[in-house]
C-alpha cells in the first residue's frame, strides 16, 4: 500500500466524517485506552501474586486463580477494544483504497450507508462484549472466593481464597461498564447525526 493510502487511512481513522464520530475517536483513543492501559495495570497487574488461598500453597493458589480468572480483565478489555475498532478500520481502509474523501462520505448514499453499517457493527460488538463481561466478571468483586478443589485434590472440596484489592476492582469494573455504555450511546448518536444530515436537517461538513 502506497504512503498516500496509509495517510488517507490514518486520517480517516483519526478524523471521521461526523462531529460525534470525532468525539468518539477522542474518547475512545484517549480516555478509554489511557484508563485501561495505566489504571488497569495498576489495579490488576499483581493480582495473581497476591491471590492467596487456604492452604497457602503455590499450586493451590495457581489452580484457584485460574478458576477465578478464566481470562484476565486486561486481556479481555484489550481484545474488546481491538475488535470494536475493526469495522471502522475496515471502512476507512476501503475509503483509502477508493480515494474517497472524508467530506464525500456523507454526500453519497452508498458510502454513508456503508459507514452507518460499520458504526452499527460497533454497537453490536460493544453489546456482545458487555454481555460477556457480565458473564465473566459480574458487577462486583467479592473479598472471598470459594474455590472448588474437587478436580485438583480429593481431600479438599472447597477452599477459601482472598481476592486482593476487591473494592478497587469493583470500581474499575463499573467504570469499564460505563465506558461501554458511553461508547454505545455515541455510536447511536452518530447514526442519528448521519440520518439528520441525509434528511437535510443538518448541514453536511
C-alpha positions, 0 to 999 in steps of 0.5 A: 500500500502506497504512503498516500493510502496509509495517510488517507487511512490514518486520517480517516481513522483519526478524523471521521466524517461526523462531529460525534464520530470525532468525539468518539475517536477522542474518547475512545483513543484517549480516555478509554485506552489511557484508563485501561492501559495505566489504571488497569495495570495498576489495579490488576497487574499483581493480582495473581501474586497476591491471590492467596488461598487456604492452604497457602500453597503455590499450586493451590493458589495457581489452580484457584486463580485460574478458576477465578480468572478464566481470562484476565480483565486486561486481556479481555478489555484489550481484545474488546477494544481491538475488535470494536475498532475493526469495522471502522478500520475496515471502512476507512481502509476501503475509503483509502483504497477508493480515494474517497474523501472524508467530506464525500462520505456523507454526500453519497448514499452508498458510502454513508450507508456503508459507514452507518453499517460499520458504526452499527457493527460497533454497537453490536460488538460493544453489546456482545462484549458487555454481555460477556463481561457480565458473564465473566466478571459480574458487577462486583468483586467479592473479598472471598472466593470459594474455590472448588478443589474437587478436580485438583485434590480429593481431600479438599472440596472447597477452599477459601481464597482472598481476592486482593484489592476487591473494592478497587476492582469493583470500581474499575469494573463499573467504570469499564461498564460505563465506558461501554455504555458511553461508547454505545450511546455515541455510536447511536448518536452518530447514526442519528447525526448521519440520518439528520444530515441525509434528511437535510436537517443538518448541514453536511461538513 
